[in-house]
Amino acid sequence: MASKNKKSLIFLPLSVLCVFLSCQTMPPVPDSFREDAAHAPLDTGANVYIFANVKEARSVINLLPIEELNNSQTRQMLDRTSYLAAALFPPSSGRRFQLVTWGNYPRSQANMAFSIGRNWQAQQSASGQAYWHSGADRLSLAVTSNQAFVASSLRTEPLDPYASAPGIRIPEGFNNFRREAPLTCWLNNPAPFIGRLLNDAGVPIRLPVKELFFNIQPVSGNCEVTVRFQFENASQARGMIALLSLASGYISNNQILALLFANTPILNGVNVDLKTGSLNERELLLFLNFFLGGTR
């Protein structure tokens, strides 16, 4: 019961805010995160970075390991959101997640809503920007007319929801990849994941993967996933193709491998792409747990 009451306190100011949101006429959605951006307004050190067109990827967003996204008040705020970027941190960092959204938000009403929440105190970031923090809820928030910033911590001390400038550098090739689907992620340190994947496939060999991206495309009530391994050169990418061909004998004994290797791996220059078949919600949850489980 105490846990339930705590969650209610976390969203009390959001509930008040949503009263104002529901009374507002929805203005045109502003431009969201630039497709050619070199940096994202998120801090470094996360395990996973997620970018999503909220309207097109809403069904997938609801499955992400951020329980606050499934609260009824937060869902109302997402109704006014066009785009979001999120960072999921490892527990050892003392942080849970950081979230930046683009949409249309009545800033003055939002600040009024937080000011009447007794758990919330006004704070100022190192850059001089104002935000609200609740030590009891371990949450920091800031709302402007077209953006919202959220940071969730495992500690009670104020945590700045604004990223340190210039933010996280976007990996080479990621912007082009994220244009292909409404929700796209990159794993910040892919080596442990690749090792686990190849071990599960019976190929305990390491390859120097430069980047690991994946995107999710909703299709006819289900989803299709593309996983991209990016290497320094085409020779390493061809080596990955050869290793994956050796893993074929183990695929039928591992459900996640069966999903990942539903189709023949595709060699595309320095990239190797794995394309799943159509995944239902249970299969997509299995996939997300495999990729994002370390951030929970």
PyMOL commands that set and color helices and strands:
alter all, ss='L'
color gray80, all
select helices_A, chain A and resi 2-10+12-22+54-61+67-70+72-78+91-93+107-115+174-178+190-200+234-253+255-260+281-295
alter helices_A, ss='H'
color red, helices_A
select strands_A, chain A and resi 39-40+48-53+81-88+95-103+121-124+130-134+139-143+147-153+168-169+183-187+211-219+222-230+266-268+271-275
alter strands_A, ss='S'
color yellow, strands_A
deselect
rebuild
show_as cartoon
